[in-house]
Amino acid sequence: MSRFNGRPGLEFEQSDTIRRVQEEELKKHLARCARRSPYYRRLFKEAGVNPARVGLDALAGLPVTAKDDFAGHNAEFLAVPAEKIVYIVLDTGTTEKPTQVMYTERDLNRLAYNEEISFASCGISARDVVLLTCTMDRCFVAGLAYFMGVRALGAAAVRNGHGTLASHLEIIKSIRPTVLVGVPSFLRKLAFFLGEKGVAAEKTSVRKLVCIGEPVRGLGMVELKLGQDLRKLWNADVHSTYASSECITSFCECTAQQGGHLHPDLAILELLDDRNQPVPPGTPGEVVLTPLGIEGMPLIRFKTGDVSVLFPEPCRCGRVSPRLGPILGRKQQMMKVRGTTLYPQAVFAALDEIPNVGEYYLEIVGDAELSDELVIHLGAHTNLPPPEWIREQLQARLRVAPVIAVDAEETVRHHVYSPQFRKPVRVFDRRESL
Ligand SMILES: [Zn+2]
């Protein structure tokens, strides 16, 4: 068990009980922000807000905190003396300046608790052996969070991080993990690799996959090709988990696999439109979080930049807390191509359905008619289908006709795997910033 004093099981209780707990926790959180956070103290003063009067109903009246606010005033968000900080991570988009997120000991315990109840909700128990294929290094928090969650749950963790495919195979053969945690496209690659080495992934000990960083379901919770492939290749349950490192909060799909549950003792969740107004259930909106019980860098109405949908109705698993659907994309990367709204994630999913597409990246450019243009750069290789055919397939899926450019494979790889970034980059936004 983690040492954080949360309310495990709150998500199964009546909605008025949940509301009462959130109300109490929000009051404490706002009082703490007013007392300890230089940023929010200033903001409350400037906006003439008396935080003692703000309850759940009035939360929507408080200003939102954008990523740019957090990055631009990073030091002002620190709400504890420096000696209480025990862990610092860097949060980067792909092109933005990295922001420091500082954790106290209690925040780390909160992180462990968060992942413990998340993993428990998707059916992982102390009997499981969990192979973590995501790194704890390079200032990422995810790998540490999963490790702490597995440990808090009493399951066994195997940390192979960004090990080679061969080393993962050896571990699967010798330690026989029951759960894999990792990026879905990597887990698919791993299954193919096992196959090449004469090991059928579906016959291994693995029975559950926890997927991070890429969606396995699309709008309407329809399984994407990637999700289908993973389920079939590994003969395993596929769960998505989504986390915001600034908010030290994650949403993991339960056994019903119908979106990631909010842990209501840890955060308040809103989905907002461009004017910061709530969107109706099932409509895409930006994920905005007010994490509760954070000491180091508390946040109020933090705009994560990620777009998803909210399912407020009770779930088959018995939890009544709202669920967050798949991440449809980054708000910043939303395209309006001749009236159709589109996110790069949808383009990735559509490309994934086309056989023999190798490396690729997207380029978004603005044109004179106030419509964005999408250019897909594909790496040339002998099995690549004709560009015109690919374009038709994509148009049928996306209702938008992209421009297809076929470049030398080496040139495409050079764009995607730039040493400048920690992760592969597949979207280049050439539009003037709005
Ligand atoms: Zn559920």
Residues whose N, C-alpha, C, O or C-beta is under 5 A from the ligand:
A	BS01	ZN	C254 A256 C315 R316 C317 R319
